[in-house]
Amino acid sequence: MNCRNFLSLIVLVAGSFSSFAQSNLLNAKTPDEIGKKTAAQLVSDNDKPLPYGFVDDRDILMGKAVWEIIDLDERINFPLYFPVDTNNIGSDRRSLFDVIIKGIKSGEITEVYSDSYFNTKKTLKEMESSFTYIDTIPSGIDEINNYFDDYKSGAKVLDPQYINKQDLTGYHISGYKIKGFWYFDKRQGELKYRLLGLCPVAPEAREIGSDNPDVIELFWVYFPAARDVLHASYAFNDRNSAMPISFDRLLNSRRFNSTIYQEENVYGDRLIEDYMKDNSQMQLLESERVKDKIRDFEQDMWNY
C-alpha cells in the first residue's frame, strides 16, 4: 500500500468514527434531543465525502465502461433495500431509493437523466407519472354515468372511495443498474473503478399489483453530483449499529454483489442478452468473461 492510499484510508476511517446514525443518543434527556449535535460537534463537524483524486487522461493506460445490475433479492444487497416501511422506524433509517427521491424533490440532486449516457435530463414533473397512478375504479365510472349532469355542473364531487391511487415506494424497487468505468492508472500502477451512474429499476406505478409487471429504468442519476446527499445518509450495519456506513462509501467501495449485463463495445454497446439469447447460464458466463478480461489486464501488467 503506497503512502497516498494509506493517508486516504486514515481520512476515511477517521470520518466514519465522527459519523453516527443517532448523535447524542446516550446523552439525550428527552427523545427530542436524539439526533441533535451539540454546539461543539457542529463546529468540529467537517465530514465530507472523500474527494476523488484528479486523473489525467494521459495516465489512463486502459479503460472500459461496464453496466451492471444489483439484484435486491440477494442478502448482501439488503442494506440498499431496507427499510421499506418507514412508519415505525427512526428518521435516520431510510432505503437508498427514499434518499434519492427525497434529494430529487428537495432540489439537492439535480443531475437526473433518462439514459445511461446522460444525454437527456428528466424533471420531477416528467417522472411523476411513473411514481403515482390515479384512476377511477369501475364502480366510480358507473357513479359518474348515473349522475353525469351533477358531476358536470360541479354539484357533486366524486368520493375518494371511487378513486384508486397507487404510489411507487422503496418496497417496489427490484434492483439498481449502475454504470462505472474501470481503468488502469499507470501512475499508481493499479486497476481502479469509478462509479458514474445509478438507476433504480421497478415497475411503473400503474402496473403495481399486476401479474408479471414489466420493470423499467426509472431514471439515471449522475453519481458524482449526488455524493453529498448519499454521504449524509446511512445504510444499516448489521454487525455494529453504532457504526453505520454511508451510501456513498458503500457504493464506492463496492460492498454489494452485481452482474455485468453490458459493456462498451464496437457493436454499439449491445447488451449481453442481445447476442446470448434465451440462455441465462451463457449470459452469466459471458458476464464473468467480461469481468475476467478487465481483471486480467492488471495481472498481465506484472508478468515479465
PEQUIPE-V167863 format. One record per helix or strand. SS is the DSSP state (alpha for helix, beta for strand). FROM is the first residue (numbers start at 1). TO is the last residue. Records with the same first field share a line. If there is no record, write none. Layout:
# PEQUIPE-V167863
SS->FROM-TO ; FROM-TO
This chain:
# PEQUIPE-V167863
alpha->3-17 ; 31-33 ; 39-44 ; 57-59 ; 75-81 ; 96-106 ; 124-131 ; 138-146 ; 148-153 ; 160-162 ; 170-172 ; 205-207 ; 223-231 ; 247-252 ; 272-275 ; 280-301
beta->60-71 ; 112-113 ; 121-121 ; 132-136 ; 163-167 ; 173-185 ; 190-203 ; 215-217 ; 220-222 ; 234-235 ; 245-246 ; 259-263 ; 271-271
